[in-house]
Amino acid sequence: MTSNGEPFKLLPLLTIQHTIAHSIELAHRACEHSPQDAHDVKRSAILCRAQLIYTIKLLKKIEQTAASVLEMFPDLELAIEDDEPSLAHDFFETVRKRACSSCTTS
């Protein structure tokens, strides 16, 4: 979810990836006379695709973490209202662990 509650949209990333893929295809065709250059362009295309996949996975994990935090937010408000700082601390510790987990498992 985005900050305004709408689902995160991956279409812009996919559109950019399509444009990059088309550009790399044109570069590959232009380099057909040079096997080394064609190989380098193909390797670049593979790296670009791998980076897109990694980015999408990371963004999905961030979205899941954000959604989880938003679900827990009423508990934080209640802890503050009831003057329970240890519960608020537990909330932030849980959020920190989830955020760290998302970054290390990507």
Secondary structure as the mmCIF struct_conf table of DSSP 4:
data_model
#
loop_
_struct_conf.conf_type_id
_struct_conf.id
_struct_conf.beg_label_comp_id
_struct_conf.beg_label_asym_id
_struct_conf.beg_label_seq_id
_struct_conf.end_label_comp_id
_struct_conf.end_label_asym_id
_struct_conf.end_label_seq_id
TURN_TY1_P TURN_TY1_P1 SER A 3 ASN A 4
BEND BEND1 GLY A 5 GLY A 5
HELX_LH_PP_P HELX_LH_PP_P1 GLU A 6 PHE A 8
HELX_RH_AL_P HELX_RH_AL_P1 LEU A 11 ALA A 30
TURN_TY1_P TURN_TY1_P2 CYS A 31 HIS A 33
HELX_RH_AL_P HELX_RH_AL_P2 PRO A 35 GLU A 81
TURN_TY1_P TURN_TY1_P3 ASP A 82 ASP A 83
HELX_RH_AL_P HELX_RH_AL_P3 PRO A 85 THR A 104
#
